[in-house]
Amino acid sequence: MIEPAEQVQTAGRLWQEHRQEPFPDSLRGVTFEGTHVWLLDLDIAGCVLRWLESGGTLDSKNSRLVQSCIEDLDRVIPNINDPAGARYCQRLHQLAVLVSRNPSSTT
């Protein structure tokens, strides 16, 4: 199991990588089964920022949101044909999974 400090460090590194990568043109305006990819990116980004700012915790509302985004990405990623778009979403998924492992979440 990953230690909390290591988890925050890993998430911080992935977040920096993610911020440097532009949103793929191939995903602009794309929806899969009613899921807007750009909205998943926005929602997860907000949760990651909150999680990093709080030292690795999320409140219950944001914990539910990030879990829902993970489920949506699980459905979306297999439908992405562009390799750059798939990599972008896989990193986003990895970030969401990291911040969802939130043993000290608050209500």
Buried (B, 14 or more C-beta within 10 A) or exposed (E): EEEBEEBBEBBBEBBEEBEEEEEBEBBEEBEBEEBBBEEBBEBBBEBBEBBBEBEBBBBEEBBEBBBEBBEBBEEBBEEBEBEBBBBBBEBBBBBBBBBBEBEEBEE
